[in-house]
Amino acid sequence: MKIAGILISFILFAAMCSAQSGTSLATVPDSTKPVQVLKVACGQCMLGMKADGCTFGCTD
């Protein structure tokens, strides 16, 4: 039974690895699409956690 579990785990792992995309990402943004600027904040800023400083350098 232990060998069957290991075998099933290996088969599932192999299936997940083969499902990965082999295409590369674009190195230059598509000029036909708008550029989105996102605002991020770390847990220290958003949740008022005590820390030495902000992880992302938030100013808000």
C-alpha positions as CSV (number, residue, x, y, z in Angstrom):
1,M,0.0,0.0,0.0
2,K,2.9,2.3,0.8
3,I,4.4,1.7,-2.7
4,A,1.1,2.4,-4.3
5,G,0.9,5.8,-2.6
6,I,4.4,6.7,-3.7
7,L,3.7,5.6,-7.2
8,I,0.5,7.7,-7.4
9,S,2.3,10.7,-5.9
10,F,5.0,10.4,-8.5
11,I,2.5,10.1,-11.4
12,L,0.6,13.2,-10.1
13,F,3.9,15.1,-9.8
14,A,5.0,14.2,-13.3
15,A,1.6,15.2,-14.7
16,M,1.8,18.6,-13.0
17,C,5.3,19.2,-14.3
18,S,4.3,18.4,-17.9
19,A,1.3,20.8,-17.6
20,Q,3.7,23.8,-17.3
21,S,3.7,26.2,-20.1
22,G,6.8,26.1,-22.3
23,T,6.2,29.5,-23.9
24,S,8.3,32.5,-22.8
25,L,6.9,35.7,-21.5
26,A,7.0,38.9,-23.5
27,T,10.0,41.1,-22.8
28,V,8.4,44.3,-24.1
29,P,4.9,45.5,-23.2
30,D,2.2,45.3,-25.9
31,S,1.8,48.9,-27.2
32,T,-1.9,48.2,-28.1
33,K,-2.9,47.5,-24.5
34,P,-3.1,50.1,-21.8
35,V,-0.4,50.0,-19.0
36,Q,-1.8,49.4,-15.6
37,V,-0.1,50.9,-12.6
38,L,-0.9,49.2,-9.3
39,K,-0.5,50.5,-5.8
40,V,0.7,48.0,-3.3
41,A,1.0,48.1,0.5
42,C,2.5,45.6,2.9
43,G,1.0,44.2,6.0
44,Q,2.7,46.7,8.3
45,C,0.9,49.6,6.6
46,M,-2.4,48.0,5.8
47,L,-2.9,46.2,9.1
48,G,-1.0,48.5,11.4
49,M,1.5,45.8,12.3
50,K,4.6,46.8,14.3
51,A,7.8,46.5,12.4
52,D,11.1,48.4,11.7
53,G,9.7,49.8,8.5
54,C,7.6,49.2,5.5
55,T,8.5,46.3,3.2
56,F,7.6,48.1,0.0
57,G,8.4,51.7,1.1
58,C,4.7,52.8,1.3
59,T,4.1,56.4,2.0
60,D,0.4,56.1,2.9
